[in-house]
Amino acid sequence: MQIPPGWRDVLAAETELPRFQQLQEFLAAERAEHEIYPPAEDVLNALAYTPYNDVQVVLLGQDPYHGPGQAHGLCFSVKRGVAAPPSLRNMLKELAADQGCSIPTHGELTAWARQGVLLLNTVLTVRRGEANSHKNQGWEEFTDAIIRRLNDRPRPVVFALWGGFAQKKAKLIDASRHPILTTAHPSPLSAKKFHGSRPFSAINHALTEQGQPAIDWQIPEIAD
């Protein structure tokens, strides 16, 4: 598993630890026996699309979608041609209400990633049809290291923590330097609280207060 160039030096100490080697051995064994998502070449897409120095916002998810063809390494996102899962549909509805964006015919969020929104799950792989099947196998330590390295950065990062699971990661972040924005998760279980929370406006307000450019949340129909 090759760390993308924009993160390699930042995560060098983490990837040299025995636990990272153990994680890779676990993944190799899992792929030999099971169908694992996302495909190996997509696992680190969040880091590939959004290099360390370009991160403006962290949007934290839990683990990848576990249906065929859904996960491609960016939390909440699915590739074009794949039906948007319920959480993503709720995000797009709130995006339209909050920002006046048109709802696209797809759910691929790479346009956000390329603007500096790190779309990071805390666990980066999953067995087909088995949510949380790769929990507590080493990914959490790796993604915690990503959050810690971003916390170390002198330039502020906006952390968007949606739902109780993501909000537990606030303990890794120095809130005196980095804005932490919390709201309900967009899943159907908590969508009533998510709708109307205007999370996209909140992120842009936090960015502009730090003197950084706002995110253009409109998802283009044409592949970028």
TORFIMI-394884 format. One record per residue (C-alpha): chain; residue in one letter; x negated, y, z. Coordinates in steps of 0.2 Angstrom, whole numbers, plus 5000, padded with zeros to 4 digits. Example, Ala and Ser with C-alpha at 12.3 -4.5 7.8 and 13.67 -1.06 7.14 Angstrom:
% residues 2
  cadena  residuo  east  north    up
       A        a  4938   4978  5039
       A        s  4932   4995  5036
% end
This chain:
% residues 224
  cadena  residuo  east  north    up
       A        m  5000   5000  5000
       A        q  4991   5016  4994
       A        i  4994   5032  5003
       A        p  4998   5046  4991
       A        p  4983   5058  4988
       A        g  4992   5073  4996
       A        w  4993   5063  5013
       A        r  4978   5051  5012
       A        d  4966   5062  5023
       A        v  4980   5067  5035
       A        l  4985   5049  5039
       A        a  4967   5041  5038
       A        a  4966   5038  5056
       A        e  4983   5030  5057
       A        t  4980   5019  5042
       A        e  4964   5012  5049
       A        l  4972   5006  5065
       A        p  4976   4987  5066
       A        r  4994   4990  5067
       A        f  4995   4997  5050
       A        q  4986   4981  5043
       A        q  4998   4971  5053
       A        l  5013   4980  5045
       A        q  5006   4977  5027
       A        e  5004   4958  5031
       A        f  5022   4958  5038
       A        l  5028   4966  5022
       A        a  5019   4954  5011
       A        a  5027   4939  5020
       A        e  5044   4947  5019
       A        r  5043   4950  5000
       A        a  5037   4932  4997
       A        e  5053   4926  5006
       A        h  5066   4939  5004
       A        e  5072   4953  4992
       A        i  5066   4969  5000
       A        y  5071   4987  4996
       A        p  5065   4998  4990
       A        p  5053   4991  4977
       A        a  5035   4991  4982
       A        e  5030   5005  4971
       A        d  5044   5016  4978
       A        v  5041   5014  4997
       A        l  5031   5029  4999
       A        n  5040   5040  4987
       A        a  5044   5053  5000
       A        l  5025   5056  5003
       A        a  5022   5056  4984
       A        y  5035   5069  4979
       A        t  5031   5080  4994
       A        p  5013   5082  4998
       A        y  5008   5087  5016
       A        n  5003   5105  5012
       A        d  5020   5107  5002
       A        v  5032   5102  5016
       A        q  5044   5115  5021
       A        v  5058   5105  5028
       A        v  5059   5087  5036
       A        l  5076   5079  5033
       A        l  5075   5063  5044
       A        g  5085   5047  5040
       A        q  5085   5030  5048
       A        d  5081   5015  5036
       A        p  5084   5013  5018
       A        y  5100   5008  5009
       A        h  5101   4989  5008
       A        g  5112   4987  4993
       A        p  5104   4982  4976
       A        g  5097   4997  4966
       A        q  5101   5010  4979
       A        a  5085   5014  4989
       A        h  5070   5022  4980
       A        g  5060   5029  4994
       A        l  5069   5045  4998
       A        c  5081   5046  5013
       A        f  5100   5048  5008
       A        s  5095   5048  4989
       A        v  5100   5035  4976
       A        k  5094   5035  4958
       A        r  5104   5041  4944
       A        g  5117   5028  4938
       A        v  5119   5021  4956
       A        a  5135   5026  4965
       A        a  5133   5038  4980
       A        p  5135   5029  4997
       A        p  5147   5036  5009
       A        s  5134   5047  5019
       A        l  5128   5054  5003
       A        r  5145   5058  4997
       A        n  5149   5067  5013
       A        m  5132   5077  5011
       A        l  5137   5082  4994
       A        k  5155   5088  5000
       A        e  5147   5099  5013
       A        l  5134   5105  5001
       A        a  5148   5112  4990
       A        a  5157   5119  5005
       A        d  5142   5127  5012
       A        q  5132   5133  4997
       A        g  5145   5133  4983
       A        c  5135   5120  4974
       A        s  5144   5110  4961
       A        i  5144   5091  4965
       A        p  5133   5082  4953
       A        t  5138   5066  4945
       A        h  5123   5057  4953
       A        g  5115   5056  4970
       A        e  5096   5058  4966
       A        l  5088   5071  4977
       A        t  5071   5072  4970
       A        a  5074   5091  4966
       A        w  5074   5094  4984
       A        a  5059   5084  4987
       A        r  5049   5094  4974
       A        q  5054   5110  4983
       A        g  5046   5104  4999
       A        v  5060   5094  5008
       A        l  5052   5078  5015
       A        l  5066   5065  5014
       A        l  5059   5053  5026
       A        n  5066   5038  5034
       A        t  5059   5032  5050
       A        v  5059   5014  5043
       A        l  5054   5013  5025
       A        t  5059   4995  5020
       A        v  5074   4984  5023
       A        r  5080   4966  5018
       A        r  5094   4965  5005
       A        g  5111   4966  5014
       A        e  5103   4967  5032
       A        a  5103   4985  5039
       A        n  5089   4988  5052
       A        s  5080   4971  5047
       A        h  5063   4979  5047
       A        k  5066   4989  5063
       A        n  5052   4988  5076
       A        q  5039   4980  5064
       A        g  5027   4995  5064
       A        w  5036   5008  5052
       A        e  5041   5018  5067
       A        e  5023   5021  5073
       A        f  5018   5026  5055
       A        t  5032   5038  5052
       A        d  5030   5045  5070
       A        a  5012   5049  5065
       A        i  5019   5058  5049
       A        i  5029   5069  5061
       A        r  5015   5072  5073
       A        r  5003   5078  5059
       A        l  5017   5090  5053
       A        n  5019   5096  5070
       A        d  5000   5099  5071
       A        r  5001   5111  5056
       A        p  5000   5129  5060
       A        r  5013   5134  5047
       A        p  5030   5131  5053
       A        v  5040   5116  5047
       A        v  5059   5116  5049
       A        f  5065   5099  5056
       A        a  5083   5094  5052
       A        l  5088   5081  5064
       A        w  5105   5074  5059
       A        g  5113   5062  5072
       A        g  5107   5055  5088
       A        f  5094   5043  5081
       A        a  5085   5057  5072
       A        q  5087   5069  5087
       A        k  5077   5057  5098
       A        k  5062   5062  5087
       A        a  5063   5080  5094
       A        k  5051   5074  5108
       A        l  5037   5074  5095
       A        i  5039   5092  5089
       A        d  5034   5108  5097
       A        a  5050   5118  5097
       A        s  5041   5134  5101
       A        r  5032   5133  5084
       A        h  5044   5123  5073
       A        p  5063   5126  5071
       A        i  5073   5111  5076
       A        l  5090   5110  5068
       A        t  5103   5097  5074
       A        t  5120   5092  5069
       A        a  5130   5076  5067
       A        h  5126   5063  5055
       A        p  5135   5063  5038
       A        s  5140   5045  5040
       A        p  5159   5042  5040
       A        l  5159   5038  5059
       A        s  5154   5056  5062
       A        a  5158   5066  5046
       A        k  5172   5076  5055
       A        k  5158   5084  5065
       A        f  5146   5085  5051
       A        h  5158   5094  5039
       A        g  5159   5113  5043
       A        s  5142   5113  5052
       A        r  5134   5122  5037
       A        p  5117   5113  5039
       A        f  5110   5118  5022
       A        s  5113   5137  5026
       A        a  5105   5134  5043
       A        i  5089   5127  5035
       A        n  5088   5141  5023
       A        h  5090   5154  5037
       A        a  5076   5146  5047
       A        l  5065   5146  5032
       A        t  5068   5164  5027
       A        e  5065   5169  5045
       A        q  5048   5161  5044
       A        g  5044   5171  5028
       A        q  5046   5155  5017
       A        p  5057   5154  5002
       A        a  5074   5146  5003
       A        i  5078   5129  4996
       A        d  5089   5129  4980
       A        w  5100   5115  4985
       A        q  5109   5114  4968
       A        i  5106   5096  4962
       A        p  5103   5097  4943
       A        e  5112   5086  4931
       A        i  5098   5084  4919
       A        a  5083   5074  4926
       A        d  5069   5086  4933
% end
